[in-house]
């Protein structure tokens, strides 16, 4: 058996990278009001003249490949800048056009599943009117209306609004703006005046919705998992905490529709066509039709489109008399997607999918070979006579006469090693992007992928077949019974993932510098490809590999000791505070966004929490509680006294019990104290009576006290108000629970009734902290509250302007620092 050979890099690799980067750069320029126009294309002319002159002289005769790559790279960069500028400027012009138009009785087609958030139910839709063909919007559904399913049409009056500062992410998706609906009329999936291809598309959309409706009738998480895996339903697992478990375990890619799903379809189709002895051209057409249909059924996900195009490019190579080359097919597929729709330049799904496939194409063989050498030295046999070596077809390595040939491994062992190497390669290839996007490194991912992937293959293969049979009336009962059985397997799969996600240290929160991560990752890939290191299967090498893994894991899990500190973490329009000293830490509230909380914990290097205190039950304070599972270890979760009785069925309590267990979900009463050290503790000063509703008036207020001498004289204090306002503070002061606080974290994000100047003077505070999201729709913090702080001579620091703000307690005063420059 020959040693693995280094694969050839595709010719389009560098041009594709430059084209992709140029599209992204042009968006940034247009958003800032800079339009390049056709200038990049005009710059091509002197470049072509120079290249032609050099080629004419014969300077590149020995480097024809380098010349082709150079020409393609220059063209790709110029075309990317020009096409990107034209696309993004056109999008901006369309937004201005819609702003001044009277949008009455507009017909739209829903292009995404509806998602529920703080702003209500939203989805993406495309205008289907002659005057505005193809323009895409973000729709806000009326609260009294049930959102229309993906692929259906509707007619409504639109109240259009263009994107403002801070909403660039929506612009990058290719959306002109947002619109609220009124006078809504649902038209169904079919449209009489649609193009010829509208009828088959509407049929596929109806099949998809029928399957989703049936799966919605099944109990358990397995049905939601099937909807996500087989039909690409983005919202199937929302609100259950399952999505977070799959992400923490490093197996979230198994839910997203990708190349593995289309490989199942291609395998089934190839088996059928082989039995029918069909021609090559017929097989190619059948493959194209089936893949296109499945892309529609899974809601046109970028990763699915990439996989389908790549499969078709690779399959069509035989018609050109060439061998298929997976990296080249990948580059062609992504180039086509970017050229057709430049907004794909900002598609995280496409980037992750492309990185995983490219990593597997280039480095999977190397990883698998080294795994065999390090883990299975018995697979190697000593050098024999030259005749035997020649018969084996193995060349003798210089100075390495002890491992010329590898014996044929048993099938089960070969399959296991292939699965492990594929997992490790894909994880390594996507790790930089995952770190930047999710601030999470799943340490349990190799084990999770090894255990869950076989189950996912069963779910996908059988699920696709049964979902195709369900709309057929004679076979519908059989398909329904099969899907019900598959949902049980899905329940088992979800239970396994939940178990893995709950393991201590299942994932680590990291917040690295994006430029540094990408640069080091690219450098590592270049060095690995250039040197192509094949390790010697000796004990020292194996010990070094194991020791390196142990040391790296230890460094990732290590949490350095911290000084006595209060940190207001930037989690958007919500609250999340961290108090810590040494190795002890308490989190107060989680904010609304799981991704924002993970990023904040990563920035602060948090690995363990002694306690989590939920001030009250509003989603902007407790919405991201599930994000802690598997990411940090938590000892106890506290709620205000009374909520475990009066709000026993609230989802927040269920999340807390899933996080730490029922016994460790406890209540805090007035004057209860949480102590991090002899010097630093937090005392509850509100509510005075047991809470019943869990709303703003019931919000827990804590007084953080720093007493290093333990003589009863505080060297520093901070009042953490949650969402409590003036009335609650007045009652707490009147009860003698609250007298002095150097720092006040204002309640309710700086609303109009937060606090009075008299209260601030009574507390003798010096600094006010406001946890608030940038460009929030509530107008927080209000001008009235800022005026009150100015009247009381307070320094004000806001999370939307300063990012994370840390207050360090010292014996000689307070030290304040922020993530961004303090205003």
N, C-alpha and C positions, 0 to 999 in steps of 0.2 A: 504494500500500500504506500503510495507516494505521499511525501510531506505536502501540506496545503500550499497552494500557489497564490501569490499576491495578485488580486484581480486588477484589471486595468481601469483607470479612472475614465469616466465618460468625457467626451470632447466638450459637451455642453455644460459641464459642471461650473467652471468659472464664469462663462457668459450668463448662466442662470442666476448665480449669486449676485452678479452686478445688476442684472435686470430687476431682480427682486428688490435689491437695495435702492435702485433708482426710483421704483414706484413708491416706496416708502418715503424717500426723501422728498419727492415731488408733492406728496400729500402734506408733509410738514410745511413746505414752502407756501403752498396754496392756502393752508389754514392761517398762515401769518400774512397773507395778502401779497405774496410774491408769485408772479406767473411767468414761467419761462417761455411758454409758447413753442415756436419751432426752432429756437436758437440751437438746441442740442443737435437737431438734424442737420442744420447748416454747418455745424462744426465737423460733421462727418466728412465733408468734401476734402479739406486739406489732409485729413487722416488717410483717406483712400488714396489721394495723390501720392502721399509719402510712402504708403505701403506698396503701391504699384511700382514706384521708382525703385524701391529696395528690392522688390521681387524681380524686376527687369534686370537688375545688375547681377542677380543670382546669389545674393547674400543669404537667402533663405532656402537654397536648394537642399541643404543638409538638414534643415529644420522646418520642413513643410508643415508638420503638425503644430509647431510653435507659431508659425505664421497664421494658420487657420484659427487657432485659439485666440491669437491677438486680434485678428479681424473680427471674429465673432464677439469678443469681449467689448471692443470699442463700439460695435454696432448695438450690442445689447444695452450698454450704458446709455447711449444717446437715445435709442428707441424708448427705453424705460423712462427717462426723464421727460421726453416729449409726450408719450402716451399717458403717463401719469399726470402730467400737468394738464393735458386736455381733459382727461376724465374727471379729475377733482375740481377743475374750474367749471366744467359743465355741470357737475353736481351742485356747486355753489350758485351758479346761474339759475338752475332749476329751483333752488330754494327761494331765491329772490322772486322768481316768476310766480311761484305758488303763494308767496306772502301777499302779493298784490291782486291775486285772482279771487273771484267769488266761487267757492267750491260748494255747489249745490247739486245734489243728486249724482254724486260721483260714484262710479262702479269700481270696486277694488277686489283683488283676489288675495286671500290670506296666504302668506308664504312661510309662516313659522307657527309653532304651537304657542298657545297663550300661556304666559307666565304671570304668577301673582306675586306682587311685591308691595313695598310700602306705598307706592304711588297708585296701586290698584292693578287691574289686569291689563297686560300689554302684549302686543304681538307685532310682527312685521307684515306689511302688505304692499302689493304693487298696484298702481292705478291702471285700470284698463279702459281708458278713455282716449279718443283720437287726439285730443289736444295735449294730453300729458302721457304719452305712451311709455310704459316701463318705469316710471318714477316710483321709487320705494319710500315708504314712510313707516314710522313707528306709531301704532294706533293705541289709544287709550279707550278701553271699553267702558260704557256706562255701567254703573254699579248694579242697575236693575236688569241688565241684559246678560244672557248666557253667551259667552264668546263662541264664534263660529270655528269649526274645525279647519285644520290645514287643507288647503286646496279649494275651499269653498269661496263663492262670490257673495258680495254684499253691496248694497247701495245706501249711501248716507250723505248727509251734509257734514263738511269738515271744517273745524276751526284749527287752521294750520299755524304752526309756530316753528321758526327756524332754530338752528342750534346756537346756543350761547356759549360763552367762555366756560370751560370745564366740561363740555359735552363732546369733546373731540372723538371719543371712542365710538359714539354713534355715527359720526361723520365717516369714520374709517370703515364702517360696515357698508358704506354705499347708500346710506339713508339721507334723504333730503332734509328731513325734519320730523317733527311729531305732530299728531293731529288728534283732536277729541271728536267723537262721533255723536251725531244727533239725527233724529228722524231716520232711524236705522231700519233697513229691510234686508232680510237674509234671502239670498237667491238660490242657495243650494250649490251642488257641484257642477252642474251643467249650464252652459250658456249657448243660446241659439246662434248668436252672431260670432262665435269664437272661430279660431283658425282650424284647419283640418285635424291637427294633432291634439286639439282640446278634448275630443271625445275619449280617446284611449287614456289620456292623462286623468280625466275625471273618473273613469272606471277604476283606475289604480288607486286614486285617492279614496274612492268609496270602499274598495277592498281593505285598504289600510284602516279606515275608520271603523269598519265592521269588526275587524280583529281587535282593535283597541276597545271598542264597546264590550266585546265578549270578555276580554281579559279583565276589564274593570269590574265584572261581576264575580270574579274569583277572589277568594280571601287569601291573605298572606302576602309576604313580600316577593314570592316567586313570580307571581303574575306581573307585578311592576317590573321585575328584572327581565322577564320575557319581552315585555313591551319595549324596554330600552334596548336589549340586545338584538332582537329580531326586527323590530320596526323603527328603531331609532327615535323613540319617544323621549325627548329631552326632559319632560316634566313628569315622567312616570314614577320617579323615585323621590321627587321633591317633598319635603316636609316629613320624611320618615327617618332621616338620619342615615339611611343606607348609603346614599351617595358619598357622604363623608367617610364612612367605613371603607368603602371600596377605594377611595382616594388615599386614605391613610395606609391601607395595605398595599398600595402600588399596583392594583389590578383594575383601575378605572378604565384603562384602555380596552378591556374586554367588553365593556358595556357599549362603548362607541363603535359604530359600524365602520369597519376598516377592511384591509386586504384579506384578513383571515375569513371574514364573512363571505366575501366574493370568491375566495378560494374554495370554500365549501360548495357554492353554487357551481363553479367551474368544474369541480371534481364530479359532482352528480351529473352534470350535463355531459361531460366527456365520457362517463360510463355508459349513459344512455345512447349517445351517438356512436360509440364503438360497437354496441350491440346492433345498431341499425346499419352499420357500415356506410355511414354518410360520407360525402366528399369533404375535402378540406375547406372549400369555400362555403359550403352550406354550414359546416360546423362553426366557421368564423361568424357568419351572419346570425346564427342561433345564439352564439355566445354574446354578441353585441346586443341583441334584443333582450336577452335575459338579464344581463348586467344593467342595461338602461332601465328596465322595469324595476329592478330591485333598488336602484338609486332613487327612483321616484317614490317607491314604497317607504324608503327610509328618510324622506324629507330632504333630499339633495344635500346631504352632509358632505363637507369638503373632503374628508378622508375617504368617503365612499366613491366620490367622483374621481379622486386621484387614483384609487385602486382600480376602478373600472377602465380608465384611460390607459393606465400602465399595462393592464392585462391585454387590452386591444392592441396597443403598440407592439408589445412583445409577440402576440400571436400573429400580427401582420408581417413580421419580419421575414417569415418563410416565403411570402409572395414576392419579396424583393431579392430572394436568393441569398439572404444573410442569416447568420446565427443571431438568436435573441441575446441581448445584453441587458440584464435587469437594471443596472445603474443608468444606462442611456435611456431606457424606456421610462424610468422614473423622472429623469430630467425633462424629457419631451412632454410627459404628461403634466408636470407642474408648470412648465413654460406655457403650454396651451391654456391652462386654467388662469394663469396670471394675465396673459394677453387678452383673453375673453372677458375677464372681470378683474380689474386691478385691485378691487377691495379684498381679494384673496391674499394680497400681500400682508394683511394684518390678521389672517385667520390662524389662530393658535392650533386648531385641529389639523390644518394642512401642514403647518410647520412641524408639529410633533409626529404626524404620520410620515412625512418625508424624511425627517431625521432618523426615525426608527428603521425605515426600510433601507435608507442609504447605509446606516451603520451595520445592519445585518448583511447587506450585499458585500460590503468591503471587509468587515472584520469578524464575521461569525466563524469563518473557517479557522482563523488564527486563534480565537478564543477557545473554540472546541478542541483544537489540537493541543493547546497548552493545558487545558483541563485534563486531558488524557495523560499528558506527560507528568503533571504534578500529582494527580490523584490515583492514577493506575499504572504504576511503574511495571507491574507484572505484564502489562500489555506489550511491552517492548522485549524483543529477543536479542541476544548478543550477536555480534557480527559473525557471519559464516564465511565460507570460502567465496572467492570472487564469482565463481560460476553460480553459486546459490544466490548471491546478491543480484547478479545480472538476471537470473531467472525471476527473482522477486520484482525486478525493475526499480530498485532503490539505489540511489547514489550514496557513496560513503562520505560522511561529513568529516571535515578535517579536524583531527584531534578529538573526534567524538565516535570512536569505533564501537561504543557499547550500546548504541540504539539506532541501528540502521533501518530496521524494519519493525512494523507493528503488526502483531497478530490480529486476525479478524475477531472483533468483539462480538459477544452474544447480542442478539437483536434487541432484547429488552434493555440491556446496558447501553447500547448505541442510541436507542430512542431516548433514554433518560438523559444522556449527555447532550444530545441534540436539543432537548427541551431546556436544559439548564443553560447551555451556551446561548440559545436564542434569547432567553429571558435576560441574561446578563448583558448581552450585546445591546438589546433594545433599551434596557434600563440605562445603560451607560450613555447611549447615543441621545436619549431624551432627557437625561438628568439635568444638563445645563438649563434647558428651557423650562423644565418643571420647577427647578429651584427659583428661577427668576419670576415665573408666573404664579406659583403656589406657595413658595417659601417653605417647602416641605421635602424632606428626603426620606422616603419609606425604606427603612432598614429591613423590614420583614418581606419586602417585595419578592426576592428570589423564591423563598419558601411558599409564599402565597400564590405566585404564578404556577409553580410546580403542582400545587394541590388543586387549584381552581381551574386551570386551563382545560384539563380533560373534561370536566363537567360543563364548561362553557361551550366546548365543541359539540357535545351532545345537545345542549340547549339550542344552539344556533342551527345545526344541521336539521334536527327534527322539527324545530320551531318554524323554519322557513317552509319546509314541506307542508306542515299542518296549516300554516296561515294561508298558503295558496289553496288548500282544499276546503277551508271553512266556508267561502262564499258559494261553493257548489252544493246545491240543496241535497242531492242524494248522499254526498259524503260528509255533509256538515256534522251529523251526530258523531261520526268516527273522529273527525278533526277536533271537535269540542272535547271529546273524552281524552284524546291524545294531549291536547293543550292543558287539560286539567292535571294529567299525570306529570307533564313537564313542569308545571308550576310547583309540584311537590319537590321535584329535583331542584328547582330554583330556590325553594325554601331552604333546602339543605345547603345549597351553595351560599346563600345569604348568611345562614347561621355560621358557616365556616369562616366567611370573611369577617363577620362581626367578632368571632372569637379571636381571629388573628389581629384585628384592629385594636382589640382591647388588651393585647399583650404589652407589658411595660417596655417602653423604648421601641414600639412598633414603627414609629416615625420620629424624625427630629426636625424641629423648626429652625430654619436657617435664613438669614437675610444677607446674602453676599452682594458685592458690587456687580451689577449686570455686565459692564464692560470687562471687568477682570475675569468673570466666569467664562464669558464667551471667548475671550482671548486665550486663556489658559486651555480651554477645551479644544479650540482649534489648533493650538500649538501641540497639544498631546496627540491629537489625531494625525497631524502631519508627521510627527516623530515616529509614531507607531507604524504608520504606513511606509515611511522611508526605511526604517531599520528592520521592520517585520521580525521582531524578536521571537525566536522559538526557544523556549527554556529547556535546559538540560534536566532530565528526570532524576535529579539527585536529591538526597535528603536535605542538604543545606538550602537548596532552592525552595523546597516544599516548606521548610520551617520558616524561611524568610517571608513567604507568601502568607502563611497563617499568622505570623507575628504582625505583619503589616496590617492585615484585616482587623486584628484585635486592637492594635494601637489606634488605628483610624476610628473604629467604633467608639473606643474609650474617649478620644478627643471630642467626638461629636456629642457624646452624652454628658461630658463634663460641664458642670455649671459653676462658674467662678463665684467666690464670695462677694457680696455687695455691701456697701455702706448703708446706714439707715436712710431710706429713700422712699419718696412718693413719686410715681410716674403717671401722668395723664397721657394715655396712649391714643394716638390718632387712629380711630376706627370709623371715620365718617360721621354721619348724623346719628350719634349714639354715645353711650358712656362705656368706658372700660379703664379702670384705674388699677395700678399695681403698687402695693406697699411691700417692702422687703428689707431684710437685713441678714447678712451672712448667707447661709444656704436656705433660709426660710422666706416664703413669699405668700401673699394673699392677693387674689384677684377679686376686684369688686366690679361686677357686671362684665358683660362680654361684647356689647355692641350688637348691631343687627347682622353684620356680614361675617361669614365664616372665613373668607379669604382675607379680609382686613384684619381679623383677630389673629390668624396664623402669622401674617406678616408682622404684626406688632409684637407678638411673643417671640418671633425670630429675631427682631431687632434688639430685644431686651435680653436674649439668651436664656429664656425661661425653660427649664426642664422639669421642674416639680413645683406643685402648689400645695401648701399646707391646707388651704381652704379657698373656696369660691363663695363669695357673698353676693346674692342676687338682691338688689335693692327693692325691686318690685317687678311685676309681670309684664310690663310693656315690652314689645318685641325689640325696641332699640336698646334695651338693657339686657335681655336674656336670649335674643334670637340666635346667637352664635354659640350657645352652650355646647352643642354637639361637636363643634370643631376641636374641643379639648380631648376628645376620646382618642387614645393611642398616641397623641402628640405630646402631652405632658401627663404626669401622674398626679392625681388629685386625691387628697385624703378625705375631705368633707365638703359638702355643699350646704350653705345656710340660707334660709328664707326667714322673713319676719314671722314672729309668733302668730299663729292663727291661720296662716295660709295653708298649712298641711291639712287642716280640717275644713275650712270654708272653700278652698279651691283645690280639693283633692284630685279632681279630674283634669286639671289644667295641663296642657302639653309640656310646659316648662318643668313641672314636677316629674313627669314621665322621663324627660331627657336627663334630669338630675339623677334619677334612680338608675337609669341605664348607664350613667357615667360612673357612679361610685357604689351603687347598691342601695337598697331601701334603708338599711340601718344607718348609713352614713349621710342621709339627708336629714338635717336637723333644723331647729328653729332658734332664732335669737330673740331675746327679750330685752326690755329696757335695762340699761346699766350692765348688760353682759359685756365681757371684755375678751377680745381675741389678742393673744400675746405672741409676738414674734420673737422677743428676747426680753430680758429684764428691763431693758431701756425703752423698748418700742412696743406700743400696744394700741389697739383700736377699741373704743368704748361706744356702745350703741346709745344714742341720745334721742332717737325718735324712730318709731311711734311710741307714744306712752301706753296705748292700749293695744290689745291683739288686733292685727289687721284682718279684714274680711274680704275686701275686693281686690287688693293688690294693685291699685292704681296710684296716681301721683301722691295723693294725701297719705297713702300707706307706705310711702317710700322710706326705706331705712336710711337714717343719717348716722354716720360714724364720726367720732372725734378721734383723730390720730394724735397720740401724745408721745412725746420724746422726753424721757427723764433719765439721762445717763448717770446722775448721782443717786437716783432712787431716794430722793429726799422730799418728794412731793412738789418740788419747784420745777415746772416744765421749761426746758430749753428750746422747745419748738412744738407747734401743734398745727393741725390742719383739719378743717371741717369739710366733710365729704357729704354733700346734700342729696345725691341721687337726683330725683325730680321733685323733692320737697321745695316749697316756696315760702313766701313771707309769713303766711298764716301759721304754717307748721313750725317755722323757726321761732315765731313769737311765743307759741305755747311751750316749746322746749325751753326757751329762756325763762319764761314765767315759772316753770316747774323747777328751775335751778339746775337743769341738766347741762346747760351751755352758757359759758361765761367768756371765754377768750379763745381766739384762734388766729395764728399768724397768717395762715393761708386758708382761703375759702374756695372750694370747688363749687361754683354756682350751680343751683338746681335748674333742671328743665332747660339746659342748653342756652341760657341767657334770655329766657322769655320775659315779657313785660313785668310780671309780678314776682320775679325771682327773689329779690332782696331789696331792702331800703338802705339809704345812706345812714340812717340812724342805727340800724342793726350792724352795719359794717363798723361804725365808730364804736359801738358797744363791744364788739368782738376785738377791737384794736388790731384789725387785720392789716396786712401790708400788700398782699398779693391776691388777685382773683384769677382763677382758672376757669375757662369756658370750653367744654367739650362739644364741638359743633362741626358739622360737615360743610365742606365748601359748596357755595352756590345752592344751599338748601332752599326748598320751596316754602319754608315756614318764616323766613326772614330773621332767623336766629343768627347772632344775638341781636335783640332789638335795640334801637337807638335809645330808648328810655333806660334800659339797663346799663348801657355804656355811659350814659350821662350820670346815672347814680354812682357808678364806680369812679368817674372823674370827680364828682362832687365830694366823694369820701377820700379822694387822693390815693386811689388804688392803682397799682400796676396791673394791667390786664394782659394775660397771655391766652391765646386761642389756638386750639388744635388745627383749625383750618388754615391758619397763617404760620404757626410755629412747628407743626408736626407734634412729635412726642415732646412733652415738657417734663423734666425731672427736677424735683426739689430734694436736695440732700440736706439732712439734719446734722448740724455740727454743734459743738458746745459753745462756739462763738458766733452762731447765727445760721442762716440758711444760704445754701449755694444753689442757684437756679441755672439750668442749662436747657437748651431746646435743640431739636433736630434741625430746624431751619433758623435763619437769623431772626432774633427776637425784635418785634416791632416796638 
